[in-house]
Amino acid sequence: MNMDNLDNSDFLSGFIAIVGPPNAGKSTLLNRLLGSKVAIVSPKPQTTRNRILGILNGDGFQMAFMDTPGIHKTSTPLHKSMVSSAEEVFHEVDIIMLVIEMHRHDDPEIRLILKNIDKTGKPCVLIINKTDQLPKDAILPIIDKYSGKHSFNSIIPISALKGDGTDLVVSDLKSMLMPGPAFFPEDMLSDQSEAFLVSEIIREKIYFHTRKELPYSSAVTVDNIEEVPEKNLVSINARIHVESESQKAIMIGHKGKMIKAIGRSSRLELEKLFGTRVFLGLIAKVEKNWSKDTRALRRLGY
């Protein structure tokens, strides 16, 4: 793709929102479509807290995907911020892609999302994800059910984890794009900063290692990222924010085992991201009840 094509009426482009209830596989789908990891994934719902832009460049087209936090009824300041961020996207895109889980196709949150989609009048594709988890003959009744709920431009069953059906998603979305410019350079995969990607990778590893103990009580801020050419490495220092001393003790673990494990697995993935050796310094800090404090939420990037 050539940026000189900005005025070429044959070039197609558009912004596409990826929306859906928590844990429907939106981030897994985005990573699969891009062929690269730009969004963290976890079995825990509401892993995505910020809108993440991922850019797919193809022959004669550019798709800018906006991955969003799961939309759900909530009362906490953190989750309200996440849901508000997701709902704002409806007004900023050209196409909406609603992702639902095949085995949770009757999730009550879907009705709330469809109501918001109806208000926009924008084209919408329904993605029925996780088809690898149920027999194939269970798909048709779900398609029939949703065909009567909304006039979707198309309904596509997929497995984002295995890649089944994702090529069809790209070709279908391409047919819906309008003539327009390439909004981003060809080599740009995401609009997120290095610091954001580092903090997200560390947060993913926290989710993996702490399991159910600290579901939403941790945030990560990056203090500095510094290249050290003479040592052929990147030096990173980051802080893990928790809400109480007891959570800090869990995060550190017995004789520091937990935070060392988080640091080790984070470092291995960061070395793939930077393509060089990484030194990662991690500390845990108590930020009392940060997920319920709107000022703390702003300071921590929510």
N, C-alpha and C positions, 0 to 999 in steps of 0.2 A: 504494500500500500504506500502511496506517495502523498505527502502532505500538500503537494501542488494540486491535488484533486479536490480542494476545498470547494470549488465552484462547479465541479463536475456533476451534472444532473443525474449521471448514471450511478453515482456513489450513494450507498444507503447507510443510514445511521439512526440511532435512537437510544433513549434511556429506558431501561426495563427494571421494574421493581420486583424483587423476590420477596413475597409476603406469605404469611401462614401462621398457624398456631405454634407454640413452643415445641421444639424437638421434632419438627416434621422433616428435617434433613435439608434445610435451605442452604446452610453453609457447605455441606458436603456436595450439594448440587453445584453451587458456584465454583468450588474448587475443581470439580469434575469438568464443567464446561470450559474453564480456563486452562485446564491441564496443568495447573500449578496451585500451590496452597497460598491463598490470601486471607482466608478466614479460618479461625480455629473451630474445631469440632469436639464434642464431648457427649457422652450418653445423658448428661444432665440437661434438663430443659433450661431455656433462657441463657445459654452460653454466650450468644452474641448480645453485646450491650450497646454497641454503636452501629450506625449505618456504615457499611463498608462498600466501596466502589471497586468493582472488578471490570477490566476492559478486555473484550475479545475482538481481536482484529482478524478479518478474513479477506478473501479475495473480493474486493469491491464493497466491503461493508465493515462497519464498526458497531459493536453492541456494548453499551455501558450498563452493567448490571449493578443494582443497588441492593445488597443483602441487608436485611433488617432484623431487629429483635423480634421474637415471637409476640404476636398480639394476643393479649389475654386480659381478663378482668383482674384489677389489682388495687391495692390501697397503699402500698409502701412508696415513698418518694423515689427510690431507685427504679422500681418497676414502672411507676407512672412515667418517669423520664424515658425509659426504654420504649414503652408503648406509644407515647407521644411522638418520639423520633420515627417510629415505624409508620404511624398514620399520616405524618406530614409528607411522606414519600409519595402517597397516592396523587398528590397535586403537582409533583415535580417530574413525573415520567410520562412516556408516550404509551407504554404497554405495561400491564400488570400480569405477573406470573404467580398464581396462587398454588402453593405447595401443601398438600395434605398427606397424611400417612394412610396407607391402604387399610391397615388394621385399626385405625382410629378415625375412620371417615365420618363418624357421627359426632366428632368432638364439638361441644357446644360453642367453642370459640369461633368456629368456621362461619356460623350464622352472623356473628358480629362483623367479621371481616367482609363477608359478601354484602352486607348492608352498606359498608363504606365503599366497596367497589361499585355498587349500583349507583351511588351518588355521583361518581366521577364520569360515568358514561364512557370510560376508556376501554379499549380492547383488552380482553383478559383470556389467558390460557390457564387451564386447570391441569396441574401436574399431580398425578396419583403416585406417590413415592413408596418405596420399600415393597415392591411387587415380589421380591425374592422371599418374603416372609409368609406368604399365603399361597394356596393353590391358584393357578391361573384362571380357573373357572369362577373365582370369586370376584374377578375384575369387572365383568360385564354388568352385574347388578349395580355396582357403584357408579359406573359410567351412566347407566340409565337414570339412576337417582339424581345425579347432579346435572344431567341434561335438562331436567325439568325445573331446576332451581335458579338457573341463570343462563343467559344466551352466551356461553363461552365460545370464543373463536375456534377453540379446539380443546380436546381432552386427551392427555397423553399419559399412559401408565409407564413408569420407569423404575429402575433401581439405580439411584445416584451412587450408591456404594459400589456396585458392580459395573456401572456404566451402561446397563441395558436401557435402550430407548433414548439416550441423551443426544445422539446424532440427530434423531428426529426432532428433538426440542430445538436444536440450533437451526435446522432447515425450516421448521415451522415459523420460528421467530423472524428469520430472515425474510420470509414471504410477507411479513407484516410491517417491516421497516419502510420508512418513507425516504425519498431522496433528501440528502442533507450532507453536511460536512463531517470530516473526521474531527471530533472534538478533542481528541488526545493524540499525542505522538504514537507512532507505530510500536515503539519499544516499551511503552508504558503499560504495566499490568494492573496497577492499583494507584489510588490517590493517597494512600496512607503513608505516613512518614516511617522512617526506619525505627524510630523510638516506639511508635504505636505497634508496629509488627513485633518488635522485641517484647513489649509488655504483654501482647496477646499470646505469644508463644509461651511465656512464663506462666501466664494465667491458665492456659490449657494444661500445662504440666501440674499445676496446683490441683486442678480438678481431677486429674488422673490419679495423683498420689494420695490425696486426702479423702477421696471417695465421698462419703455422705457427711463427714464431720464438719466441713466448712463450705456448704453449698453456695451461698451468696455473700459471705462475710469477708471476702478478700478482693483487694484491688492491687494493681501493680503500677508503679511509676518508675520511669527510667531517669536516673540522675545524669548519666553521661555515657556517650559512646565515642571511643577514641581509637583511631588507628595507630598502631605502633609498628611502623614499617621495619625497623631494625630487628624486631622480634617476630615479624611476619604473623601478627595477630591483631585482633580487635579486642579492646578492653571495654567491658560494660559493667556499670554499677547500677543496681536497681533495688527498690524497696517494695516489700510486700506489706500492704496495709491490712490489718485485721481489727476487729471491733472490741476485743477484750484481752486481758492477760491470759485467760484460759485458752483462748483461740491462738494466741501467740505461742503458748507452750505446745499445742498440737502442731502448729506450723513448723516449729523448730524440731520437735520430736526428741526422743530419748537420746542423749549425748549428741544431738544435732543431726540424727540420722534422716529425719524427714526433709529438712531444708537442703541437706546435701544431695538427697535423691532428686529433689525438684531441680536443684542447680545442675546436676549431672545430665539429666534428660533434656533440660532446656538448652544447655550448652551444646549437646550433640545436634539438636535441630538448628540452633543458631549458626553452627559451623556450616551447615548446608546452605543456610540463607546467605551468609557472607562469603562462602567459598574459601575460608581460611580458618586458622585456629582462633578460638575465642576464650578469653578469660572472663568469667562471670562472677561478680561479687554480689551476693544477695544478703539483705538483712530484713528482719521482720520488725514492724513498728505498729504499736497500738494507736489507732485513730478511732477513738471511742464512738460507737454507734454511727459510723460514717454513712452507712446506707440509708439512714433515716434523717440525715442532716443535709438540707439543700445546698448550703454553702460548701460543705465538704464534697458533695457530689460534683459541684462545678469545679472545685479545685482538682479533683481527681479525674476530670474529663468527661463527666456524664451530663 
